[in-house]
Each structure stands twice: as C-alpha cells, then as structure tokens.
Amino acid sequence: MRNQSADHPEDPRPQRPGPGAGPAAPDAAPAPPAAAAGPGAGGHTPGVRRLADTLPLLLTVAAGATDALAYLGLGGVFTANMTGNLVLLGIAGSHGVDLHVARAAAATVAFTAGLVLAFLMTRDLPAGAVWPRRITAALAVSLGCQLVFLAGWAAVDGRPGEVADVGLVSLSALAMGVQTACARRVALAGITTTFVTGTLTAVAESVAHGSTAHILRRLAVLLALVVGALAGALVLRHSATAAAAIPPLLVAVTLALGVRLHHVQRNPQ
C-alpha cells in the first residue's frame, strides 16, 4: 500500500534561534509527535496492510478462474483479459464474421461497459481511501452479475447454445470490468487483478534495477492468476456448476473482508 508520509520529514533536533529572533512565546503549543499521524507507515497498522494486500489476491484468483471457465467453456474467449481477447477478435475477424467474433466483441464491449459503470460509481473518491463504501457497492454489482451468470450457466448445465453463449460471455465480462475498475480505484497494493502484463513488467524492471520494493506482492499476484486458472480448469472437468461458483464465492469473501477493512479503518483500536 502506498506510503503517504511526507517526503521531507522535519528535523527532530532542536533549532537554535537566529540572530535577532525574539524569545519563544511561553504559551506556544508544542509540535505534535510524529506518531500522531497514525500507527504504521501511512497511518495503517501492519494488520490493516496485510488485510488490504489479501483483497487483490482473492480477486486475482477469481479472475484466473473466470478466464479459465470462459476459455474452456465459452468458445475460447477471455472475459477478464481483454488484451488476449482483442487479439482473438482480430484473428477471428480475418475469417469473416462468425460466432467467435460475436463472443470476442461482446466480451470487449461488456468489459468496457463494466469499467465505465464502476468508474462512474466510484468517481471523486478521496485520495488514500483503502476501501470506501462505494467500492463495496460497485463490487456488489460485479457479484450480482456473476450470480446471474452462475444461474444461467447451471440452467443449461454448462452447455449454452449460441444465443445464451454470447449472453453469458457478456455477463462475465461485465463483472470483470467492474472488478478491474474497483481494484484500480482503491489501488490495492498498487496492482491490478485482471491484466497482469504490467505486473510482470514491473517485476522484470525491479529485478533489472536491483530493487525489491513490492516484488513479493507482484509475484504473489502472478501466482494467484495461475492458481485461479488451474483451479477453474480442474474443477470444470468434474462439475461445470462448481467451476462457475468459484469466482462469485471469492468475490463474496473479498466483499466481506473489504467491509471489515472499512470498519477497522474508521474505528482503529
């Protein structure tokens, strides 16, 4: 999480009065101690930081499971990773308009709509807010979309027809767009939860520069995406409905922890 302490802290040593300076006012209030800014770096306790760092990992696992289900069960498209989806859209478009193009286009449009919706819901949030209530509301929209997806997916036993196929892709991508915007707005550990190319690039840059700042968090995110995709693919082999239940379950847990984090922030011990 971002350290919001001052770039140039005051020198704690006593200052000598300059020439011609008068005596200090006897009733001048002493400067508040540095600890008054709050516990820990940036005013956050270690427990709060650990909890805040856990949230993006849960959402990243959910994103990995979502993409595995979409790629394996919805005709080889992605609903969380739009970079790959746009490439698939271009490749499919070279063969003419078909169902694959419709899926990729629906995913891209729905994902973008989710981004816009969540950014509108969370605009003008105060800087440094870890988990505001509007983030909870926006992520609840994402969860709602995933639950509707789960119901539709279960209704067709994981074998949707062409029309249902595009509709389910749209629901999943809409949910992932909202999730992506939420993670970006609260800057959870300074990472993203759906597209990790930038995270991988940051890891490589840190290694090249000999820096270890945030590298463990970023590596954890990369691992979380792989774990989510692996879990989604393995569960899908045995139960299509159970595989579709993984993302909403993880998002629900994230929401519960996020509400807890908001409460701890507002009522520190």
C-alpha positions in Angstrom: 0.0 0.0 0.0 1.2 3.4 -0.7 3.1 5.3 2.0 1.6 8.7 2.3 4.2 10.1 4.8 5.8 13.4 4.0 8.7 13.4 1.5 10.8 15.6 3.7 10.1 15.0 7.4 11.0 17.7 9.9 14.4 17.5 11.6 13.7 16.4 15.1 16.7 18.2 16.5 16.0 21.5 18.4 16.6 24.6 16.3 18.7 27.5 17.5 17.1 30.9 17.2 18.6 33.0 14.5 20.1 36.4 15.1 17.6 39.0 16.2 15.0 36.3 16.9 12.9 37.1 20.0 12.2 34.6 22.8 9.8 31.8 22.1 6.2 32.6 23.1 5.6 31.0 26.5 2.2 29.7 25.5 3.2 28.3 22.1 1.8 24.9 21.7 4.4 22.2 21.2 4.6 20.4 17.8 2.6 17.2 17.8 4.7 14.0 17.8 5.1 12.1 14.5 3.2 9.2 15.9 0.0 11.3 16.0 -0.3 10.8 12.3 -1.4 7.3 12.9 0.1 3.8 13.5 2.5 2.4 11.0 3.5 3.8 7.6 0.9 6.0 6.1 -1.2 5.7 9.2 -2.0 2.0 8.6 -1.2 -0.8 11.1 0.5 -3.9 9.8 -2.7 -5.9 10.3 -4.6 -3.4 8.1 -1.9 -3.6 5.4 -1.9 -7.4 5.4 -5.7 -7.4 5.1 -5.6 -4.8 2.2 -2.9 -6.9 0.4 -5.1 -10.0 0.7 -8.0 -8.5 -1.2 -6.3 -8.2 -4.6 -5.0 -11.7 -4.4 -8.5 -13.1 -3.9 -9.8 -11.0 -6.8 -6.9 -12.2 -9.0 -7.7 -15.8 -8.2 -11.3 -15.1 -9.1 -10.2 -13.5 -12.4 -8.0 -16.5 -13.3 -10.9 -19.0 -12.6 -13.2 -16.8 -14.7 -10.9 -16.7 -17.7 -10.3 -20.5 -17.5 -14.1 -21.1 -17.5 -14.6 -18.6 -20.4 -11.8 -20.0 -22.5 -12.7 -23.7 -21.9 -16.5 -23.4 -21.7 -17.5 -20.4 -23.7 -15.8 -21.0 -27.1 -12.2 -19.9 -26.4 -12.7 -16.3 -25.4 -11.5 -14.4 -22.4 -13.8 -12.3 -20.2 -11.1 -10.9 -17.8 -8.1 -10.5 -20.1 -9.0 -8.0 -22.9 -5.5 -8.0 -24.4 -5.8 -11.6 -25.4 -9.4 -11.1 -26.3 -8.6 -8.3 -28.8 -6.0 -10.4 -30.4 -8.5 -13.3 -30.7 -11.0 -10.8 -32.2 -8.6 -9.8 -34.9 -7.7 -13.4 -35.7 -11.3 -14.5 -35.9 -12.2 -11.4 -37.9 -9.7 -12.5 -40.6 -12.1 -15.4 -41.4 -15.2 -13.3 -41.5 -17.9 -12.6 -39.0 -18.9 -15.7 -37.1 -19.9 -16.8 -33.6 -16.3 -16.5 -32.3 -16.2 -12.9 -33.5 -19.5 -12.2 -31.7 -18.2 -13.7 -28.5 -15.0 -11.7 -28.5 -16.8 -8.5 -29.5 -19.5 -9.0 -26.8 -16.8 -9.6 -24.2 -14.9 -6.4 -25.2 -18.0 -4.2 -25.2 -19.3 -5.6 -21.9 -16.0 -5.3 -20.2 -15.7 -1.7 -21.2 -19.2 -1.0 -20.0 -18.3 -2.5 -16.7 -15.3 -0.2 -16.4 -17.3 2.9 -17.2 -20.1 1.9 -14.8 -17.7 1.3 -11.9 -15.6 4.4 -12.6 -18.8 6.5 -12.5 -19.9 4.8 -9.2 -16.5 5.5 -7.6 -15.5 8.8 -9.0 -14.2 11.6 -6.7 -13.2 9.1 -4.0 -10.8 10.7 -1.5 -7.1 10.0 -2.0 -5.8 7.2 0.1 -9.1 5.6 0.8 -8.5 1.9 1.3 -12.0 0.5 1.0 -14.7 3.2 0.7 -18.4 2.2 0.8 -18.8 3.0 -2.9 -16.2 0.3 -3.7 -18.4 -2.2 -1.8 -21.4 -1.1 -3.8 -19.6 -1.4 -7.1 -18.1 -4.7 -6.3 -21.6 -5.9 -5.2 -22.7 -5.2 -8.8 -19.9 -7.4 -10.1 -21.0 -10.1 -7.7 -24.6 -9.8 -8.8 -23.6 -10.3 -12.5 -21.6 -13.3 -11.5 -24.5 -14.8 -9.6 -26.8 -14.3 -12.6 -24.1 -15.9 -14.8 -24.0 -18.8 -12.4 -27.7 -19.3 -12.5 -27.7 -19.2 -16.3 -24.8 -21.5 -16.6 -26.3 -24.0 -14.2 -29.7 -23.8 -16.1 -28.0 -25.1 -19.3 -25.7 -27.5 -17.4 -22.6 -25.7 -18.7 -23.6 -26.2 -22.4 -25.1 -23.0 -23.6 -26.5 -22.5 -27.1 -25.3 -19.8 -29.4 -27.6 -17.0 -28.1 -27.1 -18.0 -24.4 -23.3 -18.3 -25.1 -23.0 -14.6 -26.1 -25.2 -13.5 -23.2 -23.1 -15.4 -20.7 -19.9 -14.0 -22.1 -21.3 -10.5 -21.7 -22.3 -11.1 -18.1 -18.9 -12.5 -17.2 -17.0 -9.7 -18.9 -19.3 -7.0 -17.4 -18.5 -8.4 -13.9 -14.7 -8.4 -14.7 -14.8 -4.9 -16.0 -16.4 -3.7 -12.7 -13.9 -5.6 -10.7 -11.0 -4.2 -12.6 -12.1 -0.6 -12.1 -12.7 -1.2 -8.4 -9.2 -2.6 -7.9 -7.7 0.4 -9.8 -9.7 3.0 -7.9 -8.5 1.8 -4.4 -5.0 1.0 -5.7 -4.9 -2.3 -3.7 -1.2 -2.8 -3.2 -0.6 -0.8 -6.4 -1.5 -3.8 -8.6 -4.2 -4.9 -11.0 -6.3 -8.1 -10.7 -7.3 -9.0 -14.3 -4.5 -7.9 -16.6 -1.0 -8.7 -15.2 1.3 -7.9 -18.1 2.0 -4.6 -16.4 2.7 -6.5 -13.1 5.1 -8.9 -14.9 6.8 -5.9 -16.5 7.2 -4.2 -13.1 8.8 -7.4 -11.7 11.3 -7.5 -14.5 12.1 -3.8 -14.1 12.6 -4.3 -10.3 15.0 -7.2 -11.0 16.9 -5.3 -13.6 17.3 -2.3 -11.2 18.1 -4.4 -8.1 15.1 -3.2 -6.3 12.9 -5.5 -4.1 10.2 -3.0 -3.3 6.7 -4.6 -3.8 8.3 -7.5 -5.8 6.9 -10.2 -3.5 3.4 -8.7 -3.8 3.6 -8.7 -7.5 4.9 -12.2 -7.7 2.1 -13.3 -5.5 -0.4 -11.7 -7.9 1.1 -13.6 -10.9 0.9 -16.8 -8.9 -2.7 -16.1 -7.9 -3.8 -15.7 -11.5 -2.2 -19.1 -12.4 -3.7 -20.7 -9.3 -7.1 -19.4 -10.2 -6.9 -20.6 -13.8 -5.7 -24.0 -12.6 -8.4 -24.4 -10.1 -11.1 -23.3 -12.6 -9.8 -25.7 -15.2 -9.6 -28.7 -12.8 -13.0 -28.2 -11.2 -14.5 -27.7 -14.7 -13.5 -31.3 -15.5 -15.8 -32.6 -12.8 -18.5 -30.0 -12.4 -19.4 -27.1 -14.6 -21.6 -25.6 -12.0 -18.9 -25.8 -9.3 -16.4 -24.2 -11.6 -18.7 -21.3 -12.2 -19.3 -20.9 -8.4 -15.6 -20.2 -7.7 -15.5 -16.5 -8.8 -18.6 -15.3 -7.0 -17.6 -17.2 -3.9 -14.2 -15.4 -3.9 -15.7 -12.0 -4.6 -18.2 -12.5 -1.8 -15.3 -13.3 0.6 -13.5 -10.2 -0.7 -16.5 -8.1 -0.1 -16.9 -9.3 3.5 -13.2 -8.6 4.2 -13.4 -5.3 2.5 -16.3 -4.2 4.7 -14.2 -5.4 7.7 -11.3 -3.3 6.5 -13.5 -0.3 6.1 -14.7 -0.8 9.7 -11.2 -1.1 11.1 -10.1 2.0 9.2 -12.9 4.0 10.7 -12.7 2.5 14.2 -9.0 1.9 14.9 -8.2 0.1 18.1 
